Amino acid sequence: MNYKSVTTNERRDLIKAGDNIVEAVWPEFMLNDAVANKYFFQLYTDFPEFQYWLLDGEEIVGIGNSIPLKWNEKLENLPDIGWDWALEKGFKDKQNNFKANLLCALSITVNPKYQGKGISTEMIRSMVQIGKKNNLETLIIPVRPTLKKDYPLIDMKQYITWKREDGQLFDPWLRVHEKIGGKIIKVCSEAMKISGTISDWQNWTGMHFPESGKHIIQGALNPVGINVEKNMGIYIEPNVWVEHKL
């Protein structure tokens, strides 16, 4: 199948349709990160050449979001606060007129109709091409491993060591990166921080939280910490820094 990759510079009319797919695919709580709420939709205005869609004719197959940033240290020193940090830093670097040398992936979402057809690989390749076109050195990705949600009590550092019988990585999303040359750098244990009231979490999850403690919720990679007395729930999302040379 021949898919076409287009950026916001070429097709601003696709923003709403792509956003509808993102909202349908991701757990609702994941759409309530404070840093994302502040910056994410500005990506289409401030960094249009780094936001793209994969199209099958006029149908959206996948949505990709990324941001350029400046990083002069070793990649092993990338921070634990991965996703939130990258999004905020990209905007601050632009405001300070810093010349970016890295491209950081923020989101890859595949239309459910096209899942299981190798689209994720095509989406990464499209992002790599965007990075090359803009003369950036490396693509870094705070990867959200697909099956970690099924093992929320396992530490991410342990999870990424799991292998299949054939020796390949256990997690299918990490495996996709590995197959096309991606290299795991390290875990970023506090990639996102999502907080809300007990009512917020009940609305986001459809669950009830009658007492404080760590609660397992559908789609979360770690348990959510609920404090009934303070009327607060906090979820810390762990990701995995992965590098692709451009």
C-alpha positions in Angstrom: 0.0 0.0 0.0 1.3 3.4 -0.9 0.7 6.0 1.8 1.5 9.7 1.5 3.0 11.7 4.3 1.9 15.4 4.6 2.8 18.1 7.1 0.7 20.9 8.6 2.3 23.2 6.1 0.6 21.3 3.4 -2.7 20.3 4.9 -3.9 22.4 7.9 -7.4 21.1 7.2 -6.5 17.7 8.7 -5.9 19.0 12.2 -9.5 18.4 13.5 -9.9 15.0 11.9 -6.6 13.9 13.3 -7.4 15.2 16.7 -10.7 13.2 16.7 -8.7 10.0 16.1 -6.2 10.8 18.9 -9.1 11.3 21.3 -10.7 8.0 20.3 -7.5 6.0 20.6 -5.8 7.3 23.8 -7.2 6.8 27.4 -8.9 9.9 28.5 -6.6 10.5 31.5 -3.6 10.7 29.0 -5.2 13.7 27.4 -5.1 15.7 30.7 -1.3 16.3 31.1 -0.8 19.9 32.3 2.2 20.6 30.0 0.3 19.1 27.0 -2.7 21.3 27.8 -0.5 24.3 27.7 1.5 23.7 24.6 0.3 20.8 22.4 -2.0 22.6 20.1 0.5 25.4 19.5 2.6 22.8 17.8 0.5 23.2 14.6 1.2 26.9 14.6 4.8 27.2 15.9 6.2 23.9 14.5 4.0 23.0 11.5 6.7 21.3 9.5 7.2 18.8 12.3 3.5 17.7 12.6 2.3 15.2 10.0 -0.3 12.8 8.8 0.0 9.5 6.9 -2.8 9.3 4.3 -4.4 6.6 2.4 -6.1 8.7 -0.3 -7.9 11.2 1.8 -8.2 9.0 4.9 -5.9 9.6 7.8 -3.9 6.4 8.6 -1.7 7.9 11.3 -0.9 11.2 13.1 2.6 12.1 14.1 3.8 15.0 16.4 7.3 16.0 17.1 9.4 19.0 18.2 13.0 20.2 17.5 15.2 21.1 20.5 18.8 21.8 21.4 20.8 19.3 23.4 24.5 19.5 23.8 25.1 16.8 26.4 25.3 13.0 25.9 22.0 11.3 25.2 22.6 9.2 28.4 22.0 12.4 30.3 18.5 13.0 28.9 16.3 13.8 31.9 13.8 11.5 33.7 11.0 14.0 33.1 11.1 13.1 29.4 7.9 13.9 27.5 6.8 17.0 29.6 10.4 18.3 29.5 10.8 17.9 25.7 7.6 19.6 24.8 8.3 22.6 27.1 11.9 22.8 26.2 11.2 22.9 22.4 9.0 26.0 22.9 11.5 27.7 25.2 14.4 26.9 22.7 12.4 28.6 19.9 11.7 31.6 22.1 15.4 31.9 22.8 16.4 31.4 19.2 18.5 28.3 20.0 19.5 26.3 17.0 18.0 22.8 17.4 20.0 19.7 16.8 17.6 17.0 17.9 14.1 16.0 16.9 11.9 14.6 19.7 8.9 12.5 18.9 5.9 13.4 21.0 3.1 11.2 19.7 2.4 8.6 17.1 -1.2 7.5 16.8 -2.5 4.9 14.3 -6.1 5.0 13.1 -7.7 1.8 14.6 -8.8 0.8 11.1 -5.1 0.5 10.1 -3.6 -1.0 13.2 -1.7 -4.3 12.8 -0.6 -3.4 9.3 2.9 -2.1 10.0 1.8 1.6 10.0 3.9 2.3 13.1 7.1 1.5 11.2 6.0 3.9 8.4 5.2 6.6 10.9 8.7 6.4 12.4 10.3 6.5 8.9 8.3 9.6 8.0 9.5 11.3 11.2 13.1 10.3 10.4 12.7 11.9 7.0 11.3 15.1 8.5 14.3 15.2 10.8 16.7 14.7 7.9 15.0 17.4 5.8 15.5 19.9 8.7 19.1 19.0 9.1 18.8 17.5 12.6 21.2 15.0 13.9 19.2 12.5 15.9 15.6 11.5 16.6 14.9 10.8 20.3 11.7 9.3 21.4 10.2 8.9 24.9 8.6 5.6 23.9 5.4 4.4 25.7 5.7 0.6 25.5 2.5 -0.9 24.2 2.1 -3.8 26.6 3.4 -2.2 29.8 -0.2 -1.4 30.6 -0.8 -5.1 31.1 2.0 -5.2 33.7 1.6 -2.0 35.8 3.3 -3.5 38.9 6.5 -4.3 37.1 9.2 -1.7 37.2 9.9 -0.3 33.7 13.7 -1.0 34.1 12.9 -4.6 34.5 10.2 -4.7 31.8 12.5 -3.5 29.0 14.8 -6.4 29.7 12.1 -9.0 28.8 12.7 -11.0 25.7 10.7 -13.4 23.6 11.9 -16.9 23.0 13.4 -15.8 19.7 15.6 -13.3 21.5 13.7 -10.2 20.4 12.3 -7.6 22.8 9.1 -8.6 24.4 7.3 -5.3 23.9 6.0 -4.9 20.3 6.5 -1.1 20.2 10.0 -1.4 21.4 10.5 -4.2 19.0 9.4 -2.0 16.1 12.1 0.5 17.0 14.7 -2.1 17.4 14.0 -3.6 14.0 14.6 -0.3 12.2 17.8 0.6 14.1 16.5 2.3 17.2 18.6 2.0 20.3 17.3 2.1 23.9 19.2 4.8 25.8 17.5 4.4 29.3 14.2 4.6 31.1 12.7 8.1 31.8 10.7 7.3 34.9 8.8 10.5 35.2 8.0 11.3 31.5 4.5 12.7 32.3 2.7 13.8 35.4 -1.1 13.8 35.4 -2.9 15.1 38.4 -6.6 15.7 39.1 -9.2 15.6 41.8 -10.9 12.3 42.8 -13.9 13.5 40.7 -11.6 14.0 37.7 -10.1 10.5 37.9 -13.6 9.0 38.3 -14.7 10.8 35.2 -11.6 9.8 33.2 -11.7 6.2 34.2 -15.3 5.3 35.1 -14.0 3.9 38.4 -14.7 4.8 42.0 -11.9 5.5 44.5 -13.4 5.2 48.0 -10.0 5.1 49.8 -6.5 6.2 49.5 -3.7 4.0 48.0 -2.3 2.9 44.7 -5.0 1.9 42.2 -4.6 0.1 38.9 -6.5 1.7 36.1 -7.0 0.6 32.5 -4.4 1.9 30.1 -2.0 3.2 32.8 1.6 1.9 32.8 1.9 2.5 36.6 -0.7 2.5 39.4 -2.3 5.9 40.2 -1.7 7.3 43.6 -5.0 8.4 45.2 -5.2 10.5 48.3 -8.8 10.8 49.4 -8.0 13.2 52.3 -6.3 15.7 49.9 -8.9 15.0 47.1 -6.0 14.3 44.7 -4.9 11.6 42.4 -1.4 11.6 40.7 -0.2 9.4 37.9 3.5 9.4 37.0 4.0 7.9 33.5 7.3 6.1 32.8 8.7 6.0 29.3 11.8 4.7 27.6 14.3 7.0 25.8 15.0 5.5 22.3 17.5 7.0 19.8 17.4 6.8 16.0 20.3 8.3 14.1 19.3 10.6 11.2 
